[in-house]
Amino acid sequence: MAHGGSYRLLGSPGTGSAIVEACLTLADLPFEIKDVNYAALGPGSGETKGNPLGQVPTLILPDGAVMTESLAMVLHIDEQTPDAGLAPPAGDRLRPMFLRWIVFMVAAIYPTFTFGDEPARWVPDKGSQDMLRLRTDESREAMWRQVEESVVGTPWFLGPRFSALDVYIGVMTRWRPRRTWFAANCPRILAVAQASDEIKSLQRVWARNMD
């Protein structure tokens, strides 16, 4: 249970928990973070009690309630501290675009890592594992190109307005196919990621989580 009115984030450096850690930091909410062994995670993992999938991030609220799913956490944080600017408010003309693309990143792009990072969990033989990894990588690259061609603004994803989309991009572009690929194929996405790299209040978060 979280103590003293603070949040408790269970995470692993370099994973999606970095997104939630960054948003908690931007919102200036009190929180503590416990790093757990990523290799030991999975259903029934004692490290992430209360999360049926045994995944990170897992967020324990000040009242002891458990939250899973990074986007649910980000939207909850935004509701607690709307002045942090993590999402355009209801009625804002940019909110539909924000919701569309942040859900796209979580529901479409993110699962390619779930299945492609550890293909042995899903298919038995080496040939099938290699093919699953290849196909999820190709699918991810195609979806990033779709994002690049569709809506990316400057300096942020929504143009002049910062949002949690920029945090997702800052973290997820560190994963396969990594920043070198984005420089060659999705330069506007890379520019958003690099702008996120420069947010002063997040320097400790990035240093803790990224290579």
N, C-alpha and C positions, 0 to 999 in steps of 0.2 A: 504494500500500500504506500502511496505517496505520503510524504511527511511534511508538516509545516505548510500546508496549502500549495505544495509544489507538485509538478508532474514528474513522472519517472518514465524514462524512455529506455527500452531494451533494444539494443541495436548491435550492428557489427560495422566497423569502419569500411567505407567504400561501397556499402550497400544502400538500398532505398531508405534506410534509417537516416542517412545524411540529409535527405530532403526534409524530414520532419524536424531533425535537429536544427536545420537552418531556419525553418519557419518559426519554431519556438524562440529562437534567438532573435529573429526580426521582430517578433511580437513582444519581446522583452518579458516573457512569462518565466516565472521561476521553475527550473527543472533540474533534475539530475539525470545523468546517463550512465547506464551500465552496459559495457561491452560484453557480448556473449560470443561463444565459439560458433562461428558460422557452420563449420563442418559437423557440429553435433546437433544442429537444428533439424526439426521434422516433427510430424504428428506424435504427440505424447512427450515431447521434449520438456523436461522440468524447467529448463531455462526460460521458457516463454509460457508459463502456466497461464491459462485463460485464453490462449490463442489456439484454436483447434488444429490449425495447420502447422503450428510450431514454427512460425516464421518471424522475421524481423522486417519492419519495426513492429513492436508491441508497445502501446502507450497506456500507462496507468494514470488515471485522472486523480486529482486531489481527493475525491471522495472514495477512491478505491476501485471505481469502475474500470474495466479493461476495454480498450479500443484496439481494433485491428484495421488494416487497410490504410495505406498512407494518405490517400485522397480524403477519406473520411476524417482522418486526423487533421489534415490541412484545413478543411472546411470548418471543423470544430474550432480550431485555433483562430480562424478568421472571425467566427461568430463571437468569440470572447474578446478579440481585440481588432475591431474593424479598422481602426486608425492605422494599423500596420500596413494596410494596402495589399493584402495577399490576394484579394479578389475584388473585381468591380461589384458594387452593391446592387441589390435587386432594383430593377428599373433602369439601370445604366445601359446604354446602347452597346457597350462592349461585353456585357455579362454573357449573352448567348454564345459569342465567339469563345470567350474564356471557358465556359462550361463544355462546349463542344470539344475543344482541343485538349483540355486537361484530362477529360474522360478518354479521349482517343489515346493519349499517351499511356494512361493506366490500363485501359481495357484492351488495346490493340498492340501497342509496341511492347509494353512491359512483359506480357506473357511469353514473348519470344525468348526472353532470358529464362523464364521459368522452365521451359521445355528444352531450350538449347544449351543452357549452361551445364546441365547434368543429364544428358540423354540416356545414360544407363539406368536412370530411375524409371524410364518410360518404355524403352524397347530393349530386347535382350541381347542381340548380337551386334558385333562391332560394326559391321557394314550398315546396319540400320541406324546405329547411333551416329555414325559419321554423316549419314544422309540427313538425319533429323537436325543435326548441328548446321549442316550446310543450308538446308531449306529455311530454317528459322533465321539464320543470318541474312539470307537473300530477301526474305520477307521483310525483315526489319529495315534493311537498306531501302527497299522500295517504299515503305511507309514514311521513312524520313524524307525521301525525295518528294513525296506527296505533300508533306508539311511544308517543305521548302518552297514548293511551287504555289502553295495555296494562300498562306496568310501571314507569313513572317514579316513583321514591321521592323522599325529601328528607333531607338536603340534596343527596345524590348520587343518581346513577341507581339504585344498589342500596340506597338508603336511607342508613343511617349509615356505610356502608363506601365509601370512595373507591376508584376503580379507573381503569384506562385508558379505560373507557367515557366517563368525565367529560372526559378530554382530547379524545377524538374529538368529543364534543358541543361543547366549548369552541371547537374549530377549525371544525367543519362548520357551525355556526350562523352563522358569519361569512360564509358563502357564500350564494348564492341559495337561498331567498328572503330571507335576511338577518334580522337580529334584530327589526326592526319587525314582520315577518310573524309571527315566533314569539311576540312579545308579544301579538298579537291572536288567534292560533290555537293555540299550544302553550305556555302559560305555565309549565307544570312543566318542560318541556325548557329553556326560557329560564332558569328559576331555577337549574338545574344548570349551564348555561353561565356564568351570572354568578358562581356559586360558584367555578368554575374560574378565572375572571378574577382572583379575589382570592388565589389561591395565591401566597404571597410568593416562593417560589423560582423561579416561572415569570414574574415580571414582565418580565425582560429578554427572554425568549422571545416573550412576547406583543407587547412594544413593537417587537421586530425584525420580526415577521411580520405584524402586523395593522394595519389602517388606524387 
